[in-house]
Amino acid sequence: MTPVIFRFYADLNKFLPQSRRQKSFAYPAYGGTQTVKHLIEASGVPHTEVELILANSNPVDFSYLVQPSDLISVYPAFRSPKIIAPIELRPPIPEPALFLLDNHLGRLARYLRLLGFDTLYFNNRYDDAQLAQMAHEEERILLSRDRGLLMRSLVVHGYCLRTTDSKEQVRATIHRYQLYEQIKPWRRCLRCNGHLLPVGKDRILDRLEPKTKQYYHEFQICRECEQIYWKGSHFGRLERFVAEITGTDSQQQL
């Protein structure tokens, strides 16, 4: 049997066993009965991570049936947004971007909401099949560290997080989808994802601690869960984080 030859590029190699990284390797082919998507994922790379596939130097999509002796080159998303793949493997992400987060990503959810992104997170309430279905139906980008979840066929847009550091996860996600222009901080509830609205101090006075009543005068309230927000001692730290991500003075956007 003549095998197919695969070569994965850039950070896609992180999904491969050490013996296959940064080099070409042979993979069994069965007479044009297997799609290139199937063989890519059989190698350990989720389809959500792939941006360009070349078969014998010609661009193909996920449905391409691999032939014996094919030379398959697989590329991740390009670092430069100016580079566009000749064949789109998936539809464009929705605008504005919507997110759905896998279990154990609660801190990442808070950071994305802080930046103004519609971000759903349920912490073990749904299994993988339900998360994939929800991402598909609501056209959400599924963020996860679980390769198996991202390999589900229903998942169209997804990103496999390479780190457990939540701040680095935010930076990587924003860069991966080039979402800098969509950042609108201080618009969403960090707890439930609802929209924040200005609220008069007199309307919430009975819910405030004595020192909060004395020293703070501007408040926002979530119209969904009624969580109250103000520029407390934590505000400076969050403001610096937003400024790091956006490269701007976030105070101007309040």
C-alpha positions in Angstrom: 0.0 0.0 0.0 1.3 3.4 -1.0 1.0 5.8 2.0 0.0 9.4 2.0 2.6 11.9 3.2 1.6 14.5 5.8 3.4 17.6 7.0 2.0 19.9 9.6 3.3 23.4 10.1 3.9 26.0 12.8 2.1 25.4 16.1 0.0 22.6 14.8 3.1 20.5 15.6 2.2 20.9 19.3 -0.7 18.5 18.8 1.6 15.8 17.3 3.7 13.2 19.1 7.3 14.2 19.3 8.4 11.7 16.6 6.2 13.5 14.0 6.9 17.1 14.8 8.5 19.4 12.2 8.9 16.7 9.7 7.0 14.7 7.0 5.5 11.4 8.0 3.7 8.6 6.2 0.1 7.7 7.0 -1.9 4.7 5.6 -4.3 5.6 2.8 -7.2 3.3 1.8 -8.0 3.9 -1.8 -9.6 7.4 -1.7 -12.2 6.5 1.0 -11.0 8.7 3.8 -11.4 12.5 3.9 -8.4 14.7 4.7 -10.3 16.0 7.7 -10.6 12.5 9.1 -6.9 11.9 8.7 -5.9 15.3 10.1 -7.9 14.6 13.3 -6.6 11.0 13.4 -3.2 12.6 13.7 -4.4 14.5 16.8 -5.1 17.9 15.3 -8.6 19.4 15.7 -10.1 20.6 12.5 -10.8 23.9 14.2 -7.1 24.6 14.3 -6.6 24.2 10.5 -6.8 27.2 8.1 -5.2 25.8 4.9 -4.8 22.4 3.4 -2.7 21.6 0.3 -2.9 18.3 -1.5 0.1 18.1 -3.9 0.4 21.9 -3.7 -3.3 22.5 -4.6 -5.7 23.9 -2.0 -8.5 21.5 -0.9 -11.3 21.6 1.7 -12.0 19.1 4.5 -14.1 16.9 2.2 -11.1 16.0 -0.1 -10.7 12.2 -0.4 -7.0 11.4 0.2 -5.3 9.3 -2.5 -2.3 7.0 -2.0 1.0 8.9 -2.6 -0.7 12.3 -1.9 1.5 15.0 -0.3 -0.6 16.8 2.2 0.5 20.1 3.9 -1.6 21.4 6.7 -1.3 25.0 8.1 -2.8 26.8 11.1 -4.4 30.3 11.1 -2.0 32.8 9.6 -0.5 35.3 11.9 -1.0 38.1 9.5 -4.7 38.9 8.9 -3.7 40.1 5.4 -3.1 36.6 4.3 -6.2 34.8 3.2 -6.4 31.1 2.4 -7.4 30.4 -1.3 -10.2 28.0 -0.1 -12.2 28.9 3.0 -12.6 25.8 5.2 -15.4 27.3 7.2 -17.7 30.4 7.1 -16.4 33.6 8.7 -17.0 34.0 12.4 -20.1 36.0 13.3 -19.8 39.7 14.0 -19.7 40.5 16.8 -18.0 37.4 18.0 -19.9 35.2 20.4 -18.2 32.7 22.7 -19.0 29.5 24.5 -16.5 28.2 27.0 -15.8 24.6 28.1 -15.9 23.6 31.8 -13.2 25.0 34.1 -12.7 28.2 32.1 -14.6 30.5 34.5 -11.9 33.0 34.9 -11.4 33.3 31.1 -15.2 33.9 30.8 -15.0 36.8 33.3 -12.1 38.4 31.3 -13.9 38.1 28.0 -17.1 39.6 29.5 -14.9 42.4 30.9 -13.8 43.2 27.4 -17.5 43.3 26.3 -17.8 39.9 24.5 -21.0 37.8 24.7 -19.6 34.8 26.6 -21.5 31.8 27.8 -20.0 29.6 30.6 -21.9 26.9 32.6 -19.3 25.0 34.7 -20.2 21.4 34.2 -23.9 22.0 33.5 -23.7 20.5 30.0 -21.7 17.6 28.5 -19.6 17.7 25.4 -22.4 16.8 23.0 -24.6 19.6 24.4 -21.8 22.2 24.2 -21.1 21.2 20.6 -24.8 21.5 19.7 -25.1 24.9 21.4 -22.0 26.2 19.7 -23.4 25.1 16.3 -26.9 26.4 16.8 -25.9 29.8 18.2 -22.8 30.2 15.9 -20.5 30.6 18.9 -16.7 30.2 19.0 -16.1 27.2 21.3 -13.0 27.7 23.5 -11.6 24.6 25.2 -8.5 22.7 26.1 -10.2 19.4 25.2 -9.2 18.3 21.7 -11.9 15.7 21.6 -14.6 18.3 22.1 -13.2 20.5 19.3 -13.1 17.5 16.9 -16.9 17.0 17.1 -18.3 17.6 13.6 -20.9 20.1 14.8 -18.2 22.5 16.0 -17.5 25.0 13.2 -15.5 27.7 15.0 -13.3 26.7 17.9 -9.9 27.3 19.5 -7.8 24.9 21.5 -6.2 26.9 24.3 -2.5 26.1 24.7 -2.1 27.5 28.3 -3.8 27.4 31.6 -3.0 31.0 32.3 -6.3 32.8 31.9 -4.8 36.2 30.9 -2.7 34.5 28.3 -5.8 32.7 27.1 -7.5 36.0 26.6 -4.6 37.4 24.6 -4.3 34.4 22.4 -8.0 34.3 21.7 -8.2 38.0 20.8 -5.1 37.6 18.5 -6.4 34.4 16.9 -9.6 36.0 15.7 -8.2 39.6 15.4 -11.0 41.0 17.7 -9.2 44.1 18.8 -11.7 46.4 17.1 -14.6 44.6 18.8 -13.4 45.2 22.3 -15.9 47.3 24.3 -15.1 47.0 28.0 -17.3 47.6 31.0 -20.5 46.6 29.1 -21.3 43.1 30.5 -21.9 41.5 33.8 -18.9 39.4 34.9 -21.1 37.0 36.8 -23.9 36.2 34.3 -23.0 37.9 30.9 -26.0 40.3 31.1 -25.8 43.9 29.9 -24.8 46.6 32.3 -26.9 49.8 32.7 -26.2 53.0 34.7 -28.2 53.2 37.8 -28.8 56.0 40.2 -27.3 55.7 43.7 -30.7 56.4 45.3 -32.2 53.3 43.6 -29.7 50.9 45.2 -28.9 52.7 48.4 -30.3 49.9 50.6 -28.0 47.3 48.9 -24.7 49.2 49.6 -22.3 48.8 52.5 -21.7 52.0 54.6 -18.3 52.8 53.1 -19.5 52.2 49.6 -22.4 54.7 50.2 -19.9 57.2 51.6 -17.1 57.1 49.0 -18.7 56.0 45.7 -21.4 57.7 43.6 -21.4 56.1 40.1 -22.9 52.7 39.7 -23.9 50.2 37.0 -26.4 47.3 37.4 -26.9 44.1 35.4 -30.3 44.1 33.9 -30.4 40.3 34.1 -29.1 39.4 37.6 -29.1 42.9 39.2 -25.4 42.6 40.3 -24.1 46.1 41.1 -20.8 47.4 39.9 -18.7 50.5 40.9 -15.1 51.6 40.6 -13.9 50.0 43.8 -10.4 48.9 44.9 -10.3 46.2 42.2 -11.0 48.7 39.4 -7.5 49.9 38.8 -6.2 46.3 38.3 -8.9 45.5 35.8 -8.4 48.8 34.0 -4.7 48.1 33.6 -5.5 44.7 32.2 -7.9 46.2 29.6 -5.3 48.7 28.7 -2.7 45.9 28.1 -5.1 44.1 25.8 -6.3 47.1 23.8 -3.2 49.3 23.9 -5.4 52.3 24.8 -6.6 54.2 27.8 -9.8 52.3 28.7 -10.9 55.1 31.0 -11.9 56.9 27.8 -14.5 54.2 27.0 -16.4 54.3 30.3 
